[in-house]
Amino acid sequence: MGLPRNPNSRSADYLDGMLGDSGKSSKWRPQKSTSARLVTLLTCLQFAFAVYATFLLYYMSPSIDLRTPKPDFAWASRIAQQWKHYIIPPHVVTRYQESASNLVLEPQPMISTPSEVCEHEKIEFEQKKSNDALMIKIKRELYDQVRDFQAKNSGTESLTELMSMKSKWDMSSPQNTPKVTVILNHFKRKTLCSQLDSLLHQTLPFHHVWVLSFGSPNELGLKRIVESYNDTRISFISSSYDFKYYGRFQMALQTEADLVYILDDDMIPGTKMLQILSHVAGTDKYKNSVLGSIGRILPFRQKDFTFPSYRKFRSKEAGLYLPDPAYDITVDKIVQVDFLSSSWFLSAELVKTLFIETPFTFMTGEDLHLSYQLQKYRNAGSFVLPVDPKDKETWGDSEHRLAYVSETTVIFKDVVTVRDDQWWRAVSTGYITQWAAMNPQKIDALFYAHTIEEVKALAPLLEKFRSTVGKKAYIVVPGGGFCSCEEATSALHWPKTVCRERRFKIFDLGVGALSGISNSEVPVVQAVYASMKGLIKVHNPSVVITVDDIDSNVRKALKMATESNSNSSTLVHLPRPSITKVLWMADLRSTALPNWNRMRVSVNIITQNRVNSLTRLLKSLKDAYYLGDEVPISFNMDSRVDEPTLKLVKTFDWPHGPKTLRRRIIQGGLIRAVSESWYPSSDDDFGLLLEDDIEVSPYYYLWIKYALLSYHYDPQVSLPELSSISLYTPRLVEVVKERPKWNATDYFKHIHPNTPYLHQLPCSWGAVFFPKHWREFYVYMNMRFTEDAKQNPVQIPKSRTNGWQASWKKFLIDMMYLRGYVSLYPNFPNQMSFSTNHMEPGAHISAKDNVVRHNKTDFEVPLLKDDFKTYLPNGKMPSASKLPSLNLFNQAVSLKGLKSAGSKLRQDVLNCTVTQVVVVDHETGLPSRCATF
């Protein structure tokens, strides 16, 4: 802008001469010395103020902590005032001021003071109080239950106790004092001045205050208020676009502070709040948390197993609003809530978590979404801080009546509906609410299907679980572009309304909210893992069931999620063809199901020179169902094994586990070949012993697994006498000289014609032996083995086994008789079994010294070719207490009676009385003592 001259003005001429060059009129030359002196003095003054400005800029720089008392610059002002008279003569100043008064300048706006521009909210009603006695009772009782639970499980502290805890931010030095950015979001309310006044008087000064105005009709007024405070730490940020409730959190991502305090416009914090919040946020217990002054506990499940709206009235199940002055509920001890409202205090790092998943809607629900995401991905809790009722400066919400004015969003019905849908979606995707924490669920199975085809494959087993009395099972689908709830219900023939019910049945993870369109598997793995981890923790399923060919990345996510549960959930991968074959899984107790993967059954084949028999056995083994389990196989060959057998075992491909070949150097015979073919490596290692002339049913492994889970791995079942599981059903009474025929179906028809039964006779034609009893058998046989049967001290009355010589089975029979052990046998129509003996020539059959003549029809039984479950009593394994038991001679005797018969012989390795049996150390198999049975 130019400076116009006035030729009639002496002041103007003087100024013009002072600034002019040497070409001016000579009449001014006598004053040249005065002008030179003036210029010199002005230069000195300029230098002085430059120094002053440098100090000022230094103190205003970000490296200087503005929370310390501001530096006093009065000394500089006093020096400037004193120097002014020496540098510029008074008459020069007067003339310059007169000249400046004649200059034409643009008008400058006047900066108002807060008292001139501030408005304050008028609240023309008292704090609302309820006079509903029932509601007061309901709310108080629920609040007490919540507090009692949290006090016992996580501990709760009063404000005094919180402030006495050790904190990273102890305020003792600048290094221990946090930088806090406060974000105020304003639209219509007239509370900005009250908030700024409170923040300016905090016992812990703030670092910055950002006042946000997004699409506000009061933008200009809000801006004038911020400018009126004339504080460089307070900034005004506006946009004509309304970023709603998420905009302030997006802004929070930009802060360089340690902590962020985000406040609604109805929150006027007490002057001690920043100090209290910072201290608590610095403690080890609450450093990974979001803190606030108002929170909600989401609804509890109702008696009809549905969840009500969080705004439901006159219902305990509708949850809590804390604190709630309407019901005289104050927070005097810290309380964990499901989400915070109106204010959030957290580390700047945690703010990022809000945007991991796309919100359900940007129109509302940022409060719930924040707490949900923090818990899901950072294991962070949401807590309402306690207050000192006598000190309002400790309150984060000093004027609660503001929550009741018309701008409150949650009073509108359509907003409540959206928020209800949002929180139910969170619960459906693994949000562990206070209800879930206080009421841990226990279900039998949680199914996960990643595609619609997987839903269809799992449907029969899911339906079997859901239709079995006393069983609970739900299904989870990923949603997004993979498989939605609606698609799954269609495949399951369920009504689509189940996707909208607030009832546990089907969970849609909404994976698309996290992954969107992405070629990376990471978002899918993260979403499935985080959601399933929460769902498993809430529902504590005994098993998590999926198909074994599921996407490998999803498989990893499910594995991690299942392993994260401390309450023993087991991940089960089922091959699709096997799913309809294991419907009996739903009949197992929930206590047995977690042991699904514990057992390790190995197949141990004894072979030498029957290659055709071995080929038939291997084909039957390969065609069986193994449920995705790893099943090792070993071939145990004597020294005289022939070449075709060696070639066969070498080239045989076993897809279900490792293959091992063993060959003896010196011929050992059948007794050594069998007894040394397997030794357990752990208490969960079970050995199936098979000679090469055996053939098995496709269902043999299912029978073994079902029996082990029913009678061995169920903690509610005590059957220590069970030492093996037979695949074969005998047709003869083997230990009697006459070998009479025997039919289990006819024998047990008064109980149930096809009931499984316990038998004192071990089976050598296909049986699984238990690790503890096999170790015991090893020690026993080592102590009792004799080549001459007559030298064996054990003589079972009327048993033809007394004369057996080269038989490992003879020693096992003796041990089982003496100690009252039994084997479980199948019993199906026409004596169908899971194994059969083809009675082909070998070490015993057709041997030169074997005088017994064998009729093949007495030993060869039909193999089960269809699902055996339908034949069982009531379609399932009977309880252990209902299993009938037989002695060695196929006579019905109780388990106690079996022990009594064995103890009366008094022929065991320890000298026990007639009322005692030998007890062994199951780690070593060594006999340790006698015990009364």
Sequence and secondary structure as in RCSB ss.txt:
>XXXX:A:sequence
MGLPRNPNSRSADYLDGMLGDSGKSSKWRPQKSTSARLVTLLTCLQFAFAVYATFLLYYMSPSIDLRTPKPDFAW
ASRIAQQWKHYIIPPHVVTRYQESASNLVLEPQPMISTPSEVCEHEKIEFEQKKSNDALMIKIKRELYDQVRDFQ
AKNSGTESLTELMSMKSKWDMSSPQNTPKVTVILNHFKRKTLCSQLDSLLHQTLPFHHVWVLSFGSPNELGLKRI
VESYNDTRISFISSSYDFKYYGRFQMALQTEADLVYILDDDMIPGTKMLQILSHVAGTDKYKNSVLGSIGRILPF
RQKDFTFPSYRKFRSKEAGLYLPDPAYDITVDKIVQVDFLSSSWFLSAELVKTLFIETPFTFMTGEDLHLSYQLQ
KYRNAGSFVLPVDPKDKETWGDSEHRLAYVSETTVIFKDVVTVRDDQWWRAVSTGYITQWAAMNPQKIDALFYAH
TIEEVKALAPLLEKFRSTVGKKAYIVVPGGGFCSCEEATSALHWPKTVCRERRFKIFDLGVGALSGISNSEVPVV
QAVYASMKGLIKVHNPSVVITVDDIDSNVRKALKMATESNSNSSTLVHLPRPSITKVLWMADLRSTALPNWNRMR
VSVNIITQNRVNSLTRLLKSLKDAYYLGDEVPISFNMDSRVDEPTLKLVKTFDWPHGPKTLRRRIIQGGLIRAVS
ESWYPSSDDDFGLLLEDDIEVSPYYYLWIKYALLSYHYDPQVSLPELSSISLYTPRLVEVVKERPKWNATDYFKH
IHPNTPYLHQLPCSWGAVFFPKHWREFYVYMNMRFTEDAKQNPVQIPKSRTNGWQASWKKFLIDMMYLRGYVSLY
PNFPNQMSFSTNHMEPGAHISAKDNVVRHNKTDFEVPLLKDDFKTYLPNGKMPSASKLPSLNLFNQAVSLKGLKS
AGSKLRQDVLNCTVTQVVVVDHETGLPSRCATF
>XXXX:A:secstr
      TT HHHHHHHHHH  TTS GGGGGGHHHHHHHHHHHHHHHHHHHHHHHHHHHHHSTTS TTS     HH
HHHHHHHHHHHHS HHHHHHHHHHHHTS          HHHH       S       HHHHHHHHHHHHHHHHHH
HHHT   BHHHHHHS  S   SSGGGS  EEEEEEESS S HHHHHHHHHT SS  SEEEEEEES TTHHHHHHH
HHHH  TTEEEEEESS  TTTHHHHHHTT  SSEEEEE TT    TTHHHHHHHHHTSTTTTTEEEESEEEE   
  TTSB   TT SS GGG EEESBGGGTB   B EEESEEESEEEEEHHHHGGGGSS  S SSS HHHHHHHHHH
HHH  EEEE    TT GGG S S GGGGGSTT GGGSHHHHHHHHHHHHHHHHTT   HHHHHS    SEEEE S
SHHHHHHHHHHHHHHHHSTT  EEEEE BTTTB HHHHHHHHT  GGGGTSSBSSEEE  THHHH S S SHHHH
HHHHHHHHHHHHHH  SEEEEETTS HHHHHHHHHHHHT TT  EEEEE GGGGGG GGGGGS TTTGGGTTT E
EEEEEEESS HHHHHHHHHHHHTS  TT    EEEEE TT  HHHHHHHHH   TTS EEEEE SS   HHHHHH
TS   SSTTEEEEEEETTEEE TTHHHHHHHHHHHHTS TT   TTEEEEES   SB TTSTT  B  HHHHTTT
T TT  EEESS  SSSEEE HHHHHHHHHHHHHH  SSGGG S   TT GGGG  S HHHHHHHHHHHHT EEEE
   GGG BSEEE   SSSSTT TT      GGGT   B  S GGGGSGGGS   GGG  EE TTS B  HHHHHH
HHHHH  SSS   TTEEEEE TTT  EEEEEE 
